[in-house]
Amino acid sequence: MSVPVDSGAPQDLRGQGVVISAAVVMLMLATADLLFACTYWYSKFGVPPARIAQNIASGLLGKHAFVGGGSTAALGVLLHYAMMAAMVGVYYVAAGRLVVLTQRPWLYGALYGALLFIVMNLIVVPLSAVPKAPVVMSWIISSIVVHVIIGLAIALSARRAL
């Protein structure tokens, strides 16, 4: 859902609409992405959703996240939403400055999603305290597809909001 804002409206009102749009998109995408991860790992390997959230928290806490119960699962969910907020926020800010990002959202959204996958998996995760895990090729392929979809959703929503 986006909030229609007249482009002739006062700047602060228009800015509020953009922030609301970004927040709604972040909430929707973070929830969908978390549901995707939980569904994938539960259906393939029987991993419970709380364990997925704890795995996210392990980026900060390492292996201790897996013995923290509900509190570390909650931390993982909070971190997941914070990361999605950063992903959405970066694109919205960039799109506000580079008009081409809103003129060609299909191209730049897909590229942004691919970039998000690369940054998360080749920079963020390796630099975090997440315990090393075996490579699951179906997860990697699915994750690339989901990240591209996330990038497209962000770009299309930024186009609409801006």
Backbone hydrogen bonds, N-H to C=O, Kabsch-Sander energy under -0.5 kcal/mol:
donor,donor_aa,acceptor,acceptor_aa,energy
9,A,6,D,-2.4
13,L,10,P,-0.5
14,R,10,P,-2.3
15,G,11,Q,-2.6
16,Q,12,D,-1.8
17,G,13,L,-1.7
18,V,14,R,-1.8
19,V,15,G,-2.3
20,I,16,Q,-2.6
21,S,17,G,-2.4
22,A,18,V,-2.6
23,A,19,V,-2.4
24,V,20,I,-2.6
25,V,21,S,-2.6
26,M,22,A,-2.6
27,L,23,A,-2.5
28,M,24,V,-2.5
29,L,25,V,-2.9
30,A,26,M,-2.8
31,T,27,L,-1.9
32,A,28,M,-2.6
33,D,29,L,-2.8
34,L,30,A,-2.3
35,L,31,T,-2.6
36,F,32,A,-2.5
37,A,33,D,-2.5
38,C,34,L,-2.6
39,T,35,L,-2.6
40,Y,36,F,-2.8
41,W,37,A,-2.5
42,Y,38,C,-2.1
43,S,39,T,-2.6
44,K,40,Y,-2.3
45,F,41,W,-2.0
46,G,42,Y,-1.7
47,V,41,W,-1.8
51,R,48,P,-0.9
52,I,48,P,-1.2
53,A,49,P,-2.1
54,Q,50,A,-2.5
55,N,51,R,-2.0
56,I,52,I,-1.7
57,A,53,A,-2.1
58,S,54,Q,-1.7
59,G,56,I,-1.6
60,L,57,A,-1.8
61,L,57,A,-2.4
62,G,58,S,-2.0
64,H,61,L,-1.0
65,A,62,G,-1.8
66,F,63,K,-1.5
67,V,64,H,-1.4
68,G,65,A,-0.9
71,S,68,G,-1.0
72,T,68,G,-0.5
73,A,69,G,-1.6
74,A,70,G,-2.6
75,L,71,S,-2.0
76,G,72,T,-2.1
77,V,73,A,-2.1
78,L,74,A,-2.5
79,L,75,L,-2.8
80,H,76,G,-2.3
81,Y,77,V,-2.3
82,A,78,L,-2.2
83,M,79,L,-2.6
84,M,80,H,-2.1
85,A,81,Y,-2.2
86,A,82,A,-2.0
87,M,83,M,-2.3
88,V,84,M,-2.7
89,G,85,A,-2.8
90,V,86,A,-2.6
91,Y,87,M,-1.5
92,Y,88,V,-2.6
93,V,89,G,-2.6
94,A,90,V,-2.5
95,A,91,Y,-3.2
96,G,92,Y,-1.6
97,R,93,V,-0.8
97,R,94,A,-1.0
98,L,94,A,-2.9
99,V,97,R,-0.7
101,L,98,L,-1.9
102,T,99,V,-1.4
103,Q,99,V,-1.6
104,R,100,V,-1.9
108,Y,104,R,-2.4
109,G,105,P,-2.2
110,A,106,W,-1.3
111,L,107,L,-2.3
112,Y,108,Y,-2.4
113,G,109,G,-2.5
114,A,110,A,-2.2
115,L,111,L,-2.5
116,L,112,Y,-2.7
117,F,113,G,-2.1
118,I,114,A,-2.3
119,V,115,L,-3.0
120,M,116,L,-2.7
121,N,117,F,-2.6
122,L,118,I,-2.6
123,I,119,V,-1.5
124,V,119,V,-2.6
125,V,120,M,-2.9
127,L,123,I,-1.7
128,S,124,V,-0.9
128,S,125,V,-1.1
129,A,59,G,-2.4
137,M,135,V,-0.6
139,W,136,V,-0.7
140,I,136,V,-2.0
141,I,137,M,-2.5
142,S,138,S,-2.2
143,S,139,W,-2.7
144,I,140,I,-2.2
145,V,141,I,-2.1
146,V,142,S,-2.6
147,H,143,S,-2.7
148,V,144,I,-2.3
149,I,145,V,-2.2
150,I,146,V,-2.7
151,G,147,H,-2.7
152,L,148,V,-2.5
153,A,149,I,-2.6
154,I,150,I,-2.4
155,A,151,G,-2.6
156,L,152,L,-2.9
157,S,153,A,-2.0
158,A,154,I,-2.5
159,R,155,A,-2.3
160,R,156,L,-1.9
161,A,157,S,-2.7
162,L,158,A,-2.8
